Amino acid sequence: MITLKPAVVRGAPRSLLGEGPVWDHVSGTLYWVDIDSAMLHAYSPGSSNVGSFSLEESASCIALCADGRLLLALRNTLALFNPRNHELERVKAVEIGDQAKFNDGKCDVVGRFWVGTMDIEEERPIGALYVVEAGFRVRRILGGVTVSNGIGWSPDYTRMYYVDSPTRRVSVFGYDRERGEISGLLRSIDLSSQPGVPDGLTVDSEGGLWVALWEGSSVLRIDPASSEATARVELPVPRVTSCTFGGENLDTLYITTAQNKQGVGGEVYTIKTHTHGSPTNVFKP
């Protein structure tokens, strides 16, 4: 297994709970949220420009939109944010229950937004996985989820990967890209022998899964065919939250982290990899 050592992104704002990194390949901008500070951050490596936006309500994840706006998942509401004039438009409130909140989300290649919820106490399986389609039509796909987290697809979009963090597994479902449906659980990738619990994930062009390990100080690359780990990115902080590919050639892995009780963490890290990602899918309302 290859071991990789990332570097801190100099100039990038530090977060209490950094999450949901998204790379806009058109503008060359990395976006991510600080959930605990209700902030949205933007960083452009080419120019070293940094933008930080204070939100009216905390967001847990981001999706790009074709018109340049960003789709944000607030506690129980989907909203559109315009980074040019800082306007936030609440578009769709979703009935998810008083004890749940939105967590991680991602767009598929067709332009649907997949987003999950979690128990606020992180104990009960009261969360779910939803898909948001054109016209902000929302469908509930899965129930019985405790902490909905990483979502991704195989390069050919025949498989969907999904994390419910307390299970310490990555579930592998069949995927129908035309209908936006998952079929039965094909198998699970067991990560219980790894330190920490799986959080966010991304998929590279070879189909490898890069899974952030919360309290595990690492991002693990997994070959989904064999369930074997092929690379580990070792970080000097424990709370690793998510990752995404970016940069001009999409071969730079950006990693978000969170601070622990001792105030360690919260930086964004970066490392060049032996593989590359795909352009970020865009939400099509």
C-alpha positions in Angstrom: 0.0 0.0 0.0 1.3 3.5 -0.9 1.5 6.0 1.9 1.1 9.7 1.0 1.8 12.9 3.0 -0.3 16.0 2.2 0.5 19.6 2.7 -1.7 22.3 4.3 -3.3 24.7 1.7 -1.6 28.0 2.7 -4.1 30.9 3.0 -7.2 28.7 3.1 -9.4 29.6 6.0 -9.4 27.2 9.0 -12.7 25.7 10.0 -14.3 24.4 13.1 -16.0 21.7 11.1 -14.8 21.8 7.5 -17.0 19.7 5.1 -18.4 19.2 1.6 -15.4 20.2 -0.6 -16.5 20.8 -4.2 -14.2 21.8 -7.1 -15.6 24.2 -9.8 -13.4 23.4 -12.8 -14.8 26.3 -14.8 -13.6 29.0 -12.4 -10.8 27.0 -10.8 -12.3 27.4 -7.3 -12.6 25.1 -4.4 -15.7 25.6 -2.2 -16.3 24.1 1.2 -18.4 24.8 4.3 -17.7 25.2 7.9 -20.8 23.7 9.4 -20.2 24.9 13.0 -19.5 28.5 12.0 -22.2 28.8 9.3 -19.6 29.8 6.8 -19.0 29.1 3.1 -15.4 29.3 1.9 -14.0 29.7 -1.6 -10.3 29.3 -2.6 -8.7 29.8 -6.0 -5.3 28.2 -6.1 -4.2 29.9 -9.3 -4.7 33.4 -7.9 -4.7 32.6 -4.1 -8.0 34.5 -3.9 -10.0 33.6 -0.8 -13.6 34.4 -0.2 -15.6 33.7 3.0 -19.3 34.1 3.2 -21.4 34.2 6.4 -24.6 32.3 5.9 -27.9 33.0 7.6 -28.1 29.3 8.6 -25.5 26.6 8.7 -25.1 24.5 5.5 -23.8 20.9 5.5 -22.9 20.4 1.8 -22.7 22.2 -1.6 -23.5 21.4 -5.2 -22.6 23.5 -8.3 -25.4 24.9 -10.5 -25.2 25.7 -14.2 -26.0 29.4 -13.7 -23.1 29.9 -11.3 -25.1 29.7 -8.1 -24.5 27.1 -5.4 -27.1 24.6 -4.0 -26.8 24.4 -0.3 -28.4 21.9 2.1 -29.4 23.8 5.3 -30.9 21.9 8.3 -34.1 20.9 6.5 -34.2 23.3 3.5 -32.6 23.4 0.1 -31.4 26.9 -0.8 -29.6 28.6 -3.7 -26.7 30.9 -2.9 -25.2 33.5 -5.3 -21.5 34.0 -4.6 -21.5 37.2 -6.6 -24.1 39.2 -4.6 -24.3 36.9 -1.5 -28.0 36.4 -1.9 -29.5 33.3 -0.3 -32.8 32.0 -1.6 -34.6 29.3 0.3 -36.3 27.1 -2.3 -37.6 23.9 -0.8 -38.3 22.8 2.8 -38.2 19.0 3.2 -40.1 17.1 5.9 -37.3 15.2 7.5 -38.4 15.3 11.2 -37.5 17.6 14.1 -34.7 15.3 15.3 -32.9 15.0 11.9 -30.8 17.3 9.7 -29.3 17.2 6.2 -25.7 16.1 6.0 -23.7 15.1 3.0 -24.8 15.3 -0.6 -23.6 15.1 -4.2 -24.9 15.4 -7.8 -25.0 12.5 -10.3 -24.0 12.8 -13.9 -27.7 13.5 -15.0 -27.9 16.5 -12.6 -29.9 15.1 -9.7 -28.8 16.0 -6.2 -28.5 13.1 -3.8 -28.5 14.2 -0.1 -28.9 12.3 3.2 -30.0 13.2 6.7 -28.7 12.2 10.1 -30.0 11.9 13.6 -28.9 15.1 15.4 -27.8 12.9 18.4 -26.0 10.5 16.0 -27.6 7.5 17.7 -30.9 6.5 16.2 -31.6 5.3 12.6 -34.1 8.0 11.9 -32.2 9.5 8.9 -32.8 8.8 5.2 -31.3 9.3 1.7 -33.2 11.5 -0.7 -32.8 12.5 -4.4 -33.7 16.0 -5.6 -34.8 16.2 -9.3 -35.9 18.9 -11.7 -38.3 21.3 -10.2 -37.0 20.5 -6.8 -39.0 17.3 -6.7 -37.8 15.2 -3.7 -38.0 11.5 -3.5 -37.0 9.4 -0.4 -34.8 6.5 -1.5 -33.6 4.8 1.7 -34.6 4.9 5.4 -33.1 3.5 8.6 -30.0 5.7 8.3 -28.2 7.0 11.4 -25.5 9.4 9.9 -25.8 9.7 6.1 -22.4 10.6 4.7 -20.3 9.9 1.6 -21.9 9.4 -1.8 -20.2 8.5 -5.1 -20.6 6.5 -8.4 -18.5 4.2 -10.4 -17.1 5.9 -13.6 -19.7 4.0 -15.7 -22.5 4.9 -13.4 -23.6 1.3 -12.8 -22.7 1.4 -9.1 -23.5 3.8 -6.3 -21.4 4.0 -3.2 -22.9 5.1 0.1 -21.8 5.6 3.7 -23.9 5.4 6.8 -21.0 6.2 9.1 -21.8 4.1 12.3 -21.9 1.0 10.1 -18.2 1.5 9.3 -19.0 0.2 5.8 -19.3 1.5 2.2 -22.5 0.0 0.8 -22.4 -0.8 -3.0 -25.7 -0.5 -4.8 -26.6 -1.1 -8.4 -27.5 2.2 -10.1 -29.9 3.1 -12.9 -28.7 6.5 -14.2 -31.7 7.1 -16.5 -34.3 6.6 -13.7 -32.3 7.8 -10.8 -32.9 4.6 -8.8 -30.7 2.2 -6.8 -31.3 -1.5 -6.9 -30.6 -4.0 -4.1 -27.5 -3.9 -2.0 -24.8 -5.7 -4.0 -22.2 -5.9 -1.2 -20.5 -3.9 1.5 -16.9 -2.9 1.9 -16.1 -3.4 5.5 -13.8 -0.7 7.1 -14.2 -1.8 10.7 -10.5 -2.8 10.8 -9.5 0.7 9.9 -9.0 3.5 12.5 -11.9 5.9 12.8 -15.2 5.8 10.9 -15.9 6.5 7.2 -17.1 10.0 6.4 -17.1 11.7 3.0 -15.7 10.1 -0.2 -14.8 10.7 -3.8 -14.2 8.4 -6.8 -11.2 8.6 -9.2 -11.2 7.9 -12.9 -10.0 4.3 -12.3 -12.9 3.6 -10.0 -11.0 3.8 -6.8 -12.7 5.1 -3.7 -11.0 7.7 -1.6 -12.7 7.6 1.8 -12.1 10.1 4.6 -11.8 8.5 8.1 -13.2 10.6 10.9 -10.9 10.2 14.0 -8.7 8.1 11.7 -6.2 10.7 10.6 -6.3 9.5 7.0 -8.0 9.2 3.6 -8.0 5.6 2.4 -8.0 4.6 -1.3 -9.9 1.4 -1.8 -10.2 -0.8 -4.9 -13.9 -1.6 -4.9 -13.4 -4.8 -6.8 -11.3 -6.4 -4.1 -12.1 -4.2 -1.1 -8.4 -3.8 -0.6 -6.7 -0.6 0.4 -4.2 0.6 -2.2 -3.1 3.9 -0.7 -3.4 5.9 2.5 -3.1 9.7 2.8 -1.8 10.2 6.4 -2.8 13.5 8.0 -1.4 15.1 11.2 -5.0 15.7 12.5 -7.6 13.1 13.6 -10.9 14.5 12.3 -10.7 14.0 8.5 -14.1 14.8 7.0 -14.1 14.6 3.2 -12.2 15.0 0.0 -12.5 15.9 -3.7 -10.3 16.1 -6.8 -9.4 19.5 -8.2 -6.7 21.4 -10.0 -6.2 22.0 -13.7 -5.7 18.3 -14.4 -8.0 17.1 -11.6 -5.1 15.2 -10.1 -4.9 17.2 -6.9 -6.8 15.8 -3.9 -8.2 18.4 -1.5 -9.1 17.2 2.0 -11.2 19.0 4.6 -10.8 18.5 8.3 -12.4 19.5 11.6 -11.1 20.7 14.9 -11.2 18.3 17.9 -11.8 19.3 21.5 -8.1 20.4 21.8 -8.4 22.7 18.8 -6.3 20.4 16.5 -7.4 20.3 12.9 -9.7 22.4 10.7 -7.2 23.0 7.9 -7.6 22.1 4.2 -4.9 19.7 2.9 -3.8 18.9 -0.6 -1.7 16.3 -2.4 -1.0 15.3 -6.0 -2.1 11.8 -6.7 -1.2 9.1 -9.2 -4.7 9.2 -10.6 -7.3 11.9 -11.3 -11.0 12.7 -10.8 -13.8 13.8 -13.1 -15.3 17.2 -13.5 -17.8 17.9 -10.7 -21.4 17.2 -11.7 -23.8 20.1 -11.8 -27.3 20.3 -10.4 -30.0 20.9 -13.0 -33.1 22.3 -11.4 
